[in-house]
Amino acid sequence: MNRLILVGNGFDIALKLRSSYKQFIEQLMIKTCKVYEEDFSDYNDKLLIKHSISNTSILKYNTSNIPDIKSFVENEDIEIKSKILNLTILDIERKGWADIEKIYFDLLLDIYNIIKLKNQDSLRVEVFEEDRKEIKQLNNELSEIKKELVIHLQNEENKYFSKTKYPPYTCKKFLHPFIEEDFDDFTWKEFDLEGKKPIKTCILNFNYTNPFKLCRNDDLVKINVHGRLEDNLESIVFGYGDESDERYKEFKMLDENLFLENMKSFAYIRSTEYNKMLSFIESGNFQIFIVGHSCAITDKTLLNEIFESDFCKNIKIFYHEKQENGVTTDNFNEISFNISRLMDNSSKLRKVVAKKYLGCKFNTIL
């Protein structure tokens, strides 16, 4: 049996890579204010405007952490031009990258609904020029966020590899033997897994960062399915990825390609990484490790193909614990619920998802 490791943003964060959405926004705000303080004039880019009247100084803030983004924006007189960013500031502690992709799709849907209203008395839905301008503006926003994100992550990745305190991940735990507690009795005995290691192990990295650069093992396949920082910006996959959504199907029926520019399915076509993933999951039976990935709906097209594969025999969720008001909680159920939204076969879901036990704690894989 093989093993497929699904690596998401939670893994980077655990390795002390400052790659969360909140950390990205903090650095974007700080960068804006630093540029302003250099010449004391308005700062204006495609996402933000920093006005010249300022009540505070950026020097008063820890440059790696802003406790209250909303207050910071108000005090620094920052105008957020981007609709996508505006919709996240008030609830930034709870927002992740999947939420941003979903917000983009929802804003696209708002434009589409307005177009439908304009055409309610027509047999054919026509996209007018003012509508195209709105879609282009939204697509440009997402592209600009992607560009700023790549710059931010390149800086963070360089810091990561320059620090001896956080050595690059060795990947050894990805190659450990199978554990009986992860499997139902039938599967464990059918594949005779006692004491055996995976035949092949594949890291399917959804992050743009690559902390696995120094993992050198002949039995380890590494696939950067959403692109790599060192490649061109066009290779970075960032957008919406649920082609089973009925509204997405309506977008495809329109004679307007602007609606499809940031749909992940078309980005996968432009890359060889998706085909590499398909080759791996079709090469034999496999177990899945979910490591720091939320399994959000914005990756449904890809994840459904993996989870519904006849070769998928087990899904092990490495859950993250946190303390809140003296109470310990974890995200095992949240990830389980998300997986259920990605799978059409509920019977298989109950069969393949491994039960929760102490060996599934996130820190056991680090």
Secondary structure, 3 states (H helix, E strand, C coil): CEEEEEECHHHHHHCCCCCCHHHHHHHHHHHHHHHHHHHCCCEECCCEEECCCCCCCHHHCCCCCCCCHHHHHHHCCEEECCHHHHHHHCCHHHCCHHHHHHHHHHHHHHHHHHHHHHCCCCCCCCCCHHHHHHHHHHHHHHHHHHHHHHHHHHHHHHHHHHCCCCCCCCCHHHHCCCCHHHCCHHHHHHCCCCCCCCCCEEEEECCCCCCCCCCCCCCEEEEECCCCCCCCHHHCCCCECCCCCHHHHHHHHCCCHHHHCCEHHHHHHCCCHHHHHHHHHCCCCEEEEEECCCCCHHHHHHHHHHHCCCCEEEEEEEECEEEECCEEEECHHHHHHHHHHHCCCHHHHHHHECCCCHHHEHHHCC
